[in-house]
């Protein structure tokens, strides 16, 4: 029996949609798969690059992860699983505490395992369990602090390498994202990266080497675009095996450290929100009730992340970029995603491709990340807005305020030789203190007079759970 049935005569008539278990003719399906590759492309290799992992390996494993996901959800939830942005701050924190790439992937493996377990719980107990523990007020705050915690990475690492290139690339991202509503707008990150590469090359030709901070933090003259590693790379071959002495990151096994795992675990909350939002969006577009597939989708993402991090790549997540492609084409066929996955795996067999990505100028990354990290943070505000979170209620306002400042300000809590800080401490504070505040406050009480005056809160308490 065929996995996908042919939709009509293999073409798409006006007003029709192609269901996940259907497909168009293979020629059109391959074309749609190529669109999904372009949509996921920029973010899938940019995030591993920002985390100090091998982008060639990450792209390869994203293809493998996508195939696993499609099989686990039984073709009901079309999605591409690309590299997750939520872990960039985790990588920065682990490296700052002396960890290396294997420590990072070990922490990310634990997070993938936790996400897998959450998926199983949701599958057997229902989604209400997670909604009770992680209501929109908490989820929005955690997503926000994860994004805004990354601001120092832009300011201290990428932007100083080439401030004018970073500024121009930032403008390009904004113009493409806002000025082009169609497909170009959805791949704004990828197009901006290409434009940034060209700008950096032109600046090298016009102005010569730049004397600025390098990726290692030293002030030294250097070319913005250095393709010496690209010229030496083979066209066909596997990603490299990690070699610390040579400064090469590639295939490696994870190492496990409790402190680093605790830094990474809070990101599970963001991944639950991402996956839940993806399933809900697909359900709305296809007109199918996919609540029964919610647990499978989350567990599949967790399992795929475990596999990817076990071999040295970064964790995965469902991609909003590809939802845009589905919305534009009205083709929800998982056949197109399977084609995209196969293409990504093929890219993973080209060291030349990996070298080009790894040579991305720091100034270009600066311009991209200044927008990208801010967008991650504001997704938290979007969660609040869409769920009507009531900040006139002190039981909501006060714990979230504390958690946000701890997470964004990278506040630390030292207990003997152990330290909790930044994203980890901010998340723990947000979740624990929020539920403590809810226990202390009467569920039907009115906000205090002071809060009503200062924040112009409504006169009647609104439960935002």
N, C-alpha and C positions, 0 to 999 in steps of 0.2 A: 504494500500500500504506500502511495506517495505521501511524503510529509506535507507538501503544499498542493492544494488543488488549484487548477488554473481558473483565474477570475474571468468569467465570460469567455470571450475569444482571445484573451491575453492582452487586451487593451483596456484603458480606463475611460469610460464615458463621463460627460459632465454630470456632476451631482453624485456620482458613485464613490464608494470607498472600497479599498482592498483590505480585507480582514487579515489579522495576524497569520492565520493558517492558509491564506490564499497567496497567489503570486501572479504577476503579470508574465508576459513572455520573457525568456531568459535574457534577451538583449536589453530590454527595459529594466529588468531586475538588476543586472550588473551595473547599469548606469545609475540607478538609485543607490546601489551599494557604494559606488564611488562618491556620491554626494555625502553619504554618511561618513565615509573616511575623511573627507575634507572637513566636515563639521566637527569631528572629534579630534582632528589632527593636532591643532595648535596646543590645546590644553593638555592632551595626553602626553606630549613630550616636554612641554614647558614645566609642568609640576615636578616630574622626576628630576629635571635639570635643577630646579630650585631646591630640591631635597638632597642633592649630591648623589643621586643614583643614576644608573645608565639609561639614557632615553631609548636607545635601540632595544634593550631588553624590555623596557616598560611597554613600548608599542607592541612588541611580539606577545607579551603576556596579556595585554589588553584584548588581543584577538582571541587568545585561548579562554580568557575569562568570559568573554561575550558568548562564546559557544556553550560553555558550561551553564551560564545563566539561562540561555534560551532553552536548553534541554531540561533544566530543573523546573522552570515555570511552565513546561509543556507547551511552549510556543504561544502562551496566552498574553504575555507581557512583552511586547517588542522593546528592546533597549540595547544600547551599546554601553559596555562597561569600560570607561576610560580611567585615567589616573585621577585620584581625588585631590582636590585643592586643600581639603581640611587638615591635611597632615603637614603642610609646609611649616607652620609654626612649631609643631612637634619636633620636626627635624632640626630646626634652629635651636630649640631648647636643649635637645639631646647633645648636639655638637658643642654647645656652649658649656655643657657640664663634662666635656671630655670624652663623649661617646664617639664611635665611628659608624660607618655604614652598616656593619653587621649588628651593632647595638640598636640602630634605628630599625632595621628590618625585623629584628626580634621583637621590639616593642609593637611594631605594626602587625606582626603575626598574632600577637596576643589580642590586639584590638579586633582583628578579623575573626578570631575564635569567639570573642565576646559577641560580636555581631551575629555570627552563626547561631549561637545559643539563643540570643534574643529572637531571631527568626523562628527557631523551633518553638519557643514559648508562644509567640504570636500565632503560629500555625495551629497549635493544639489548644491554646487557651483563649484566643481571640485578641483583636487589637486593643480592646478596652483596657487591658492590663497596662500596656505601654502608655496609653493616653492618660491614665490615672497617675502614673509615676512621673511622666514627662508631659505635663500640659503645655499648651502653646506659649504661655508666659515664660516657662523655664527653657523650652526648646529655642525660642527666639533669642533669649539672653545668651545661651551657650553659643549659638551660631554667630551672634554679634561679637562676642569676646574673642572667638577664634579668629575672625577676620581682622579685627582692629589690633589684636595682639601682634600682628605681622608688620605694623607700621614702621617699627625700628629697622626691620630687615631692608625695607626700601630706602629709608633715610641713611642708613649706615653702610649698607653693602652694595646695592646696585646703583642708586642715583649718583653717588660720588664718582663712579667710574667714568661717566661721561654725561654731565648734567644736561647739555644742550641736545644731545641725541635723545636722552630720556624724555625731555620736555616735548620735543617734536613727536616722538612715538606716542606719548600720552595724548597729544592732540589728534593724531591719526586714529587712535582707538576710539576716542570720543566721537569724531566725525563719522567714522564707519558705523559705529554702534547706533548712533542716533539718526544720521542722515540717510542711511540705507536700511530700509525696513525689511527687505527681502533676504535672500540667501546670503548676500555679501555681509549684511549686518550680523548674521548668525555666525559667520566665520571671521569676525572682525579681529580677533586675537591672532589668528593665523596670517591674515593679510597684513596686519600691523607689524608682525615679526618680519615678514619679507621686506616690507617698506623700510623697516628699521635697519635691516641688513644692508640695503642699498644706500641709505643715508650714511651709515658708518663707513662703507667703502668709499663713498664720495668724499667724506670728510678726511679720510686717510690720504686720498689723492690730492685734495686741495690744501690741506693744512699740515700734513705729515703726522708723525706720531703725537699722541697726547700724553702729557705728564699728569697722571692722576692716580687715584687709588686703584689697584688691581684687585682681582677676585680674592687674592690672599690678604688684602688689607694694607699692602705696602704701597708707598708713593713712588712711582717709577715711570719712565717713558715706555710706551708700548703702543703697538698697532691696535686699532679698534677691531679689525677683522684679521685673525690669524688662522690661515687654513693649512698650516704645515702638517697638522695631524690628518687633515682631510686628504691631502695628497698622498700620504703614506698608507692610508687605509685601503683595504681590499674592497672590491665591489661585492663579492659574495663571501659569506662566512657567518659563523655564529657570533653573538656578542662575546666580549672578552671575559676571562675569569679574573676576578679581583686580584690585584697585586698592590699591596699597600706601599711597598718599597718604590714602585714605579709610579705611584699615584693613580692607578687604574682601578675603576670601580665597574664591576660587571656581575657575573654569576658568583654568588657566595651563599653560604648557609648562615642563618640568623644566629645571634647569641642573645641570651636572655638575662635581663637585669630588672629587678623589681621596681627600682626607682624610675627607670626609663619607661617601663610598662605603665606605671601610674600617670606619667606625663601624657601618654598616648590614649589611654582608655576613655577619657571624657569625650573624645571625638566620636565615639560610638553614638552619642546623642545626635550629633550633626548628621551622621550617616543614616540613622533611623529616619530623621526628618527628610533627608534627600530622597531616600528610597520610597517612603510613604507618599511624598509629593509626586514622585514620578508615576507610581501606580495609579494614584488618583487622577492625574492628568491624562494618562492613557485611557483610563476607564471613561472619563468624560468625553474624550475624542471618539472613542470607538462605540460608545453607548452600551458598554457591557459592565456588569458589576464584577469587579475584580478583587473584592475584599477577601475572598477565599484564597487568592493568590498572594496576598500581602506577606504572609509569613514565608512562603516559598521564595519570594523575590528577595527579602532581606537575608534569609539563610543562604541563598545562592550567592549574593554579593559577599557575604562573610566567607563562604567556602572558597570563592574565587580569589579573594584577598589573601587568604591563608596560603593558597598555592603560589600566588605571585610573589609574596614576600618570602616564602620559603626558598625560592631560587635567587632572591636578591633584587626583585623589582618592587615597585611601590604598590600600595593597596588600590583597589578599584572602587568605582561608584557609578550609578546610573547617570546618564548625561542629558542635561536640559537642552544642550545644543542640538541633539538628535531629535528631541521632541519637536523642535522648530521645523526640522526637515519633514517630519511626519505630518505636521499641521499644514505645511505648505503644499505637500504633494497628495495628501489624503490617502497615502499608501502605508499601511501598518504591517505589511508582510515581514515576518521574521526571516524570510528568504533573503531580503535585501541586507539585513543585519549580518546574516551568515556570510554573504559575499564580502561585506566590509571587514568582518573578522579575518577571513582568509587573506585579504589584501594586507591587513595589518601584520599578520604573521609573516607574510612574504617580505614586508619592509624590515622585519626583525632579522632577516638573514642577510642584511646589507650593512657591513661595518662602515661603508662610505656614508650611508645615510646617517648612522649614529654619530659619526665624526662631524658632519655638517651641523647637526643639532647642538652638539656639545660645544661648538665654536661660536655659538650665538654671543654677540658682544654684550657686556654687562650693562651698557647704557640702554640697549634695546630692552633687556629684561626689566630695567628700572622703569621705563615708560609703560610697559605692560602691567607690571605688578602694582604700580601706584593706583591704577584703576581697578585691577582684579581683586586686590585685597580689600579695598573699600567696598566693592560690590558684595564680597562674601559677608562682610560685616552688616551691610544694609539689608541683606536677605533676612537677618534676624528681625529687623524692624518690619519687614514685609510680613513675616509670620505673625507678629503682634497685630498689625493692622488688619490682616485678613481674618483673624480670629477674635477681633474686638476685645483685646486685652485691656482691662480697666486699671489705669495707673492712678486713678483717684482713690483707690483702696490701698492704704498703707501696708497691708499684708502682702500685696503684690509689689508695690513700689520699693519698699525698704530692702528686702532681701536681694532683689534684682540689682538695685543700685550698688550694694556692697559687692556682689559677685562680679559685676562689670568692671568696677575700678580695680579689683584684685587681678582679674584676668588681663585687662588692657594695660594696666600699670606694671605687670609682672611682679606683683608683690609676693614675698616669700614667707613661709612659715617653717622655721628650723626646729626639728625635734631630735636632739642628740646629733648623730651623724647623718640623719635623714632630713631631706628638704622637699617641701611641696611648694610649687610656685606657679605663677602665670596661669596658663590654660587649665592645668590640673586643679590647682587650689581654687581658681575662680569658679570652675564647674561644680566642684564639691560644695563650695559655699552656696552657690545658686540653688542647687537641688536640695541640699539638707536644710538650709535656713528658710527656704521658701515653704517647705512642708512644715517646719517648726512654726513659722509664722501663721500658717493656716490652722494649725492646731490651737494656737493661742488666741486667735481671733474668732469671734462668734461668726458663723457662716451667714447670719442674717443681720449683722450689726451694720449701722451706718458708719461712713468714714468720719473721722474726728473732725471737729470744727476747723482746727488748724489746717488740716490737709485740704478741706473743702475750700478754705479761703486762698491758700497758696496755689493750689493746683486747679481751682475752679472745677472741682469734682462734682458729679451729679449728686443730687440729694439722696438718692436711693442706691444702696450697694448693688453692684452687678457682679454676680459670680462669673469669673472668666475661665474656670476649669473646662 
